Amino acid sequence: MEATPGMGWALPIGSDVVLCYLVGRLVFGPSHPALHFLLLVTIGSDVAGLLVMALTTPAEALRPIWLLGSVAGLVWVWASHTRLADPARDERDHRRAFRLWPYVVAGFLSWAGIVLAGLPGALGLLPLIPLVPHADRAFGLFAEAEEFLHDPLNRLAHLLVKPLAVILFLFGLTRGGVDLLAAAPTTLTVLAALWLGKPLGLVLGAVLARAFGHALPPGMRLRDVALVALIAGIGFTVPVLALDGALPGGGMSEAARMGLALSFGIALPALVLGRAWRAGQRPKGRH
């Protein structure tokens, strides 16, 4: 099978959220506002990569009629539970909105409909997330107080921690292998896309946003955006999932997989730059 124009886009678009976050904590520290921006960029790029996979799925492989099941589940959970989460409503209605099982059922229907429609299963729960109520008060993404909230969104997140750890282990066991002899031009192409094209695109987007009057997130400077862009060049989990559909397979896929594994090497330059820039920001002592 020969590669055709447009194949492979999902590989450089996606990021590895967990690895990027770990490197980001080492570069910026545990409470820097750039961590929020980094998570936004990496999660957003993963969603974009999955959407590219969905949009490039051959028309003959799609069965859109199954999406009606997803829509039905989402409409049902919104009408029967999500809209009841308003604190101004009757107390019984408000408690009803905080039950977990309806969101589990709706999540299964959404995921099943998307998979049966021929779209990437990783997109299955995305339509549900905005419909799951959060507590009336949020303490922040990294606040420990979030652990003590009992709203459906936090409870589901806490329940999924251990199953997701097992799934990630199995993913690494079955899909994380790299052929060390698979280096080929595709390896360099993937690395160039992740280490050059993606960071340049993110920084250029930030510069254009500022030119049109949009300020950077509070507490961030353009150099922080540049570091975030470098760290976002680490790509593994979602790009590996995209390999089967984005490339013909065989040697090309193995070469791309090697490039994705090597992309973690950008962590060292990011750490060096982060420390150098932090050192340059320290006030000079008096002589």
C-alpha positions in Angstrom: 0.0 0.0 0.0 1.4 3.4 -0.9 1.1 6.5 1.2 -1.3 9.1 -0.2 -1.3 12.9 0.4 -3.0 13.8 3.7 -2.0 10.6 5.5 -0.1 10.9 8.8 -1.6 14.2 9.9 -2.8 12.8 13.3 0.8 11.9 14.3 2.4 15.3 14.6 -0.8 16.9 15.9 -1.3 14.7 18.9 0.6 15.1 22.2 1.3 12.9 25.2 -0.6 14.7 28.0 0.9 12.7 31.0 4.5 13.0 29.8 4.1 16.6 28.9 2.6 17.4 32.3 5.4 15.7 34.1 8.1 17.5 32.1 6.1 20.8 32.6 6.2 20.4 36.4 9.9 19.9 36.2 10.4 22.9 34.0 7.9 25.4 35.5 7.4 24.1 39.0 4.1 22.7 40.6 2.1 26.0 40.6 3.1 28.0 37.6 0.2 29.2 35.4 1.9 27.8 32.4 0.9 24.3 33.5 -2.8 25.1 32.9 -1.9 26.4 29.5 0.2 23.3 28.8 -2.6 21.0 29.7 -5.0 23.0 27.5 -2.6 22.8 24.5 -1.9 19.1 24.9 -5.5 18.0 25.5 -6.6 20.3 22.7 -4.0 18.9 20.3 -5.0 15.4 21.1 -8.7 16.2 20.4 -7.6 17.8 17.1 -5.6 14.7 16.2 -8.6 12.5 16.9 -10.9 14.7 14.9 -8.4 14.5 12.0 -8.6 10.7 12.3 -12.4 10.9 12.2 -12.5 13.3 9.2 -10.0 11.2 7.2 -11.9 7.9 7.8 -13.0 6.5 4.5 -16.7 7.3 3.8 -17.4 3.6 3.1 -16.3 2.7 6.7 -18.7 5.2 8.3 -22.1 4.2 9.7 -23.5 7.6 10.9 -26.9 6.1 11.8 -25.3 4.8 15.0 -24.6 8.3 16.1 -28.3 8.6 16.9 -27.7 6.3 19.9 -25.1 8.7 21.2 -27.4 11.7 20.7 -30.3 10.0 22.4 -28.2 9.1 25.4 -26.9 12.7 25.7 -30.3 14.3 25.3 -31.7 11.9 27.9 -29.1 12.6 30.6 -29.4 16.3 30.0 -33.2 16.4 30.2 -33.5 14.0 33.2 -30.4 15.0 35.3 -28.0 17.7 34.1 -30.5 20.5 33.9 -31.7 19.7 37.4 -28.3 20.5 38.9 -29.3 24.2 39.3 -29.1 25.0 43.1 -32.3 27.1 42.7 -34.3 24.0 41.9 -36.1 21.7 44.4 -33.7 19.9 46.7 -34.9 16.5 45.5 -34.2 17.5 41.9 -30.8 18.8 42.8 -29.9 15.5 44.5 -31.2 13.6 41.6 -28.8 15.5 39.3 -25.8 14.3 41.4 -26.4 10.5 40.9 -23.6 8.8 39.1 -25.3 6.0 37.2 -27.1 8.1 34.6 -23.8 9.7 33.4 -22.2 6.2 33.3 -25.1 5.0 31.1 -25.0 8.0 28.9 -21.2 7.7 28.6 -21.5 4.1 27.5 -24.2 5.0 24.9 -22.1 7.9 23.6 -19.0 5.7 23.3 -20.8 2.8 21.7 -22.6 5.0 19.2 -19.3 6.6 18.1 -17.4 3.3 17.8 -20.2 1.6 15.9 -20.4 4.6 13.6 -16.7 3.9 12.6 -15.2 6.9 14.4 -12.3 6.8 16.9 -13.5 5.4 20.3 -11.3 8.0 22.1 -13.9 10.6 21.1 -16.7 8.7 22.7 -16.9 10.5 26.1 -16.1 14.0 24.8 -19.7 15.0 24.1 -20.7 13.9 27.7 -18.1 15.9 29.7 -19.9 19.3 29.4 -23.1 17.6 30.7 -21.6 16.3 33.9 -22.2 18.7 36.8 -19.4 20.2 38.8 -19.7 21.5 42.3 -21.0 25.0 42.8 -17.5 26.0 43.8 -14.2 25.1 42.2 -10.9 25.3 44.0 -8.7 25.1 40.9 -7.2 22.4 38.7 -4.3 21.5 41.0 -6.0 22.3 44.4 -6.0 19.4 46.9 -9.4 20.5 48.0 -10.9 19.2 44.8 -10.3 15.7 46.3 -13.0 16.3 48.9 -15.8 17.4 46.5 -18.6 15.0 45.8 -20.0 16.3 42.5 -20.4 13.8 39.7 -17.4 15.1 37.7 -14.9 14.8 40.6 -16.3 11.4 41.7 -16.0 10.0 38.2 -12.5 11.3 37.9 -11.5 9.8 41.2 -13.1 6.4 40.3 -11.3 6.3 37.0 -7.8 6.8 38.4 -6.9 3.2 39.1 -8.6 1.7 36.0 -6.8 4.2 33.8 -3.5 3.3 35.4 -4.1 -0.4 34.5 -5.2 0.6 31.0 -2.1 2.7 30.5 0.1 -0.2 31.7 -1.6 -2.5 29.2 -1.3 0.1 26.5 2.4 0.4 27.0 2.7 -3.4 27.2 0.9 -4.0 23.9 1.4 -0.9 21.9 4.5 0.8 23.3 7.2 -1.4 21.7 9.7 0.3 19.5 11.9 -1.4 16.9 15.4 0.2 17.4 16.4 -0.8 13.9 13.4 0.9 12.2 15.0 4.3 11.7 14.1 5.7 8.3 13.2 9.1 6.6 9.8 8.8 8.2 11.4 8.9 11.7 13.1 12.3 10.8 9.8 13.6 9.3 7.9 12.8 12.5 10.6 14.4 14.7 10.7 17.5 12.4 7.0 17.9 12.6 6.9 17.5 16.4 10.1 19.5 17.3 10.0 22.2 14.6 6.6 22.5 12.9 4.4 22.2 16.0 6.3 24.6 18.3 6.7 27.2 15.6 3.0 26.9 14.8 2.0 27.4 18.5 4.4 30.3 19.1 3.2 32.0 15.8 -0.4 31.5 17.0 0.4 33.2 20.3 2.2 36.1 18.5 -0.8 36.6 16.2 -3.2 36.5 19.1 -1.3 39.2 20.8 -1.2 41.3 17.6 -5.0 41.1 17.5 -5.3 42.3 21.1 -5.6 39.0 23.0 -3.4 39.0 26.1 -1.4 35.9 27.2 -2.8 34.0 30.3 -2.0 35.9 33.6 1.5 35.2 34.9 2.8 34.1 31.5 5.3 35.6 29.1 6.0 34.8 25.5 9.1 32.7 26.5 6.8 30.6 28.7 4.6 30.0 25.6 7.8 28.9 23.7 8.6 26.4 26.5 5.1 25.1 26.4 5.4 24.7 22.6 8.6 22.7 23.0 7.2 20.4 25.7 4.1 19.9 23.5 6.4 18.3 21.0 6.4 15.1 23.0 4.0 12.8 21.2 3.3 9.2 22.0 -0.1 7.8 23.2 -2.6 9.4 20.9 -0.2 9.5 17.9 0.5 5.8 18.4 -3.2 5.1 18.4 -3.4 7.0 15.1 -0.6 4.9 13.5 -2.9 2.1 12.2 -5.2 4.5 10.4 -2.8 7.3 9.4 0.0 5.3 7.8 0.1 2.2 5.5 1.8 0.0 8.2 4.9 -2.1 8.0 8.3 -0.3 8.0 6.8 3.2 7.6 4.7 2.8 10.8 7.6 1.3 12.8 9.8 4.2 11.6 7.1 6.7 12.7 6.8 4.9 16.1 10.5 5.3 16.6 10.2 9.0 15.9 7.4 9.3 18.4 9.5 7.5 21.1 12.5 9.8 20.3 10.3 12.9 20.7 10.7 12.5 24.4 14.2 13.8 23.9 12.9 17.4 23.7 12.5 17.3 27.5 16.2 17.9 28.1 16.4 21.1 26.0 13.2 22.3 27.6 14.7 21.7 31.1 17.9 23.5 30.2 16.1 26.5 28.7 13.7 26.7 31.6 16.5 26.8 34.2 18.5 29.3 32.2 15.6 31.6 31.8 14.7 31.3 35.5 18.3 32.1 36.4 18.2 35.2 34.2 15.1 36.4 36.0 16.6 36.4 39.5 17.6 39.8 40.8 21.3 40.4 40.8 22.9 40.7 44.2 24.6 44.0 45.4 28.3 44.3 45.1 
